[in-house]
Amino acid sequence: MSTNHHDEASDVIRIHRNTHMFAVSDEGANDTRLSWLARGILFYLETKPEGWGIETDDLVRRGDTDHATTTAALQELADLGYVPQNWDA
């Protein structure tokens, strides 16, 4: 079950669910050195369990960007220390 809550201070509609919730740092979301695509990929990766392997081909299948664009976004994340340099190893 979910409920919608409109936060007037931020004009963001937040959906509160009873399951499948997690806490994530806002550091990556607020890092202006990252493109919006890289921030979105980082958010997705943050939902995965510890030790989950990053596979570029899997991200391409799940997303709406091509392999080169996804790889560039992952490289952004690696260059800034959000993912290991050898993410697809």
ZAVO-127960 format. One record per residue (C-alpha): x, y, z; residue in one letter. Coordinates in steps of 0.25 Angstrom, whole numbers. Last residue first. Example, Ala and Ser with C-alpha at 12.3 -4.5 7.8 and 13.67 -1.06 7.14 Angstrom:
# ZAVO-127960
<node <55,-4,29>,"S">
<node <49,-18,31>,"A">
//
This chain:
# ZAVO-127960
<node <141,-27,-59>,"A">
<node <130,-17,-63>,"D">
<node <133,-7,-52>,"W">
<node <148,-8,-53>,"N">
<node <150,7,-48>,"Q">
<node <141,4,-36>,"P">
<node <128,12,-34>,"V">
<node <125,25,-27>,"Y">
<node <140,29,-28>,"G">
<node <139,42,-36>,"L">
<node <146,36,-48>,"D">
<node <137,23,-46>,"A">
<node <124,30,-47>,"L">
<node <128,38,-59>,"E">
<node <133,25,-65>,"Q">
<node <119,19,-62>,"L">
<node <113,31,-70>,"A">
<node <122,29,-82>,"A">
<node <119,14,-82>,"T">
<node <104,17,-82>,"T">
<node <106,26,-94>,"T">
<node <115,17,-102>,"A">
<node <105,5,-99>,"H">
<node <93,12,-104>,"D">
<node <83,19,-95>,"T">
<node <68,16,-90>,"D">
<node <71,7,-79>,"G">
<node <69,-7,-74>,"R">
<node <76,-13,-86>,"R">
<node <87,-3,-86>,"V">
<node <89,-6,-71>,"L">
<node <90,-21,-73>,"D">
<node <100,-18,-84>,"D">
<node <108,-10,-75>,"T">
<node <109,-20,-64>,"E">
<node <111,-15,-50>,"I">
<node <113,-27,-40>,"G">
<node <105,-27,-27>,"W">
<node <114,-28,-16>,"G">
<node <105,-21,-6>,"E">
<node <91,-22,-11>,"P">
<node <85,-13,-22>,"K">
<node <77,0,-19>,"T">
<node <89,9,-19>,"E">
<node <92,4,-33>,"L">
<node <79,10,-38>,"Y">
<node <82,23,-31>,"F">
<node <96,23,-37>,"L">
<node <90,21,-51>,"I">
<node <81,33,-49>,"G">
<node <93,41,-44>,"R">
<node <101,37,-56>,"A">
<node <89,41,-66>,"L">
<node <88,54,-59>,"W">
<node <102,57,-62>,"S">
<node <112,57,-50>,"L">
<node <121,69,-45>,"R">
<node <108,75,-39>,"T">
<node <109,65,-28>,"D">
<node <95,67,-21>,"N">
<node <89,53,-25>,"A">
<node <103,46,-22>,"G">
<node <103,52,-8>,"E">
<node <89,49,-5>,"D">
<node <92,37,3>,"S">
<node <82,25,2>,"V">
<node <72,19,11>,"A">
<node <64,8,6>,"F">
<node <49,4,4>,"M">
<node <44,-8,-3>,"H">
<node <31,-9,6>,"T">
<node <22,0,13>,"N">
<node <22,11,2>,"R">
<node <22,26,3>,"H">
<node <21,33,-10>,"I">
<node <27,47,-10>,"R">
<node <21,58,-19>,"I">
<node <32,69,-19>,"V">
<node <28,83,-18>,"D">
<node <40,85,-8>,"S">
<node <33,93,3>,"A">
<node <19,88,-1>,"E">
<node <23,74,1>,"D">
<node <11,66,-6>,"H">
<node <9,53,0>,"H">
<node <4,41,-7>,"N">
<node <1,28,0>,"T">
<node <5,14,-3>,"S">
<node <0,0,0>,"M">
//
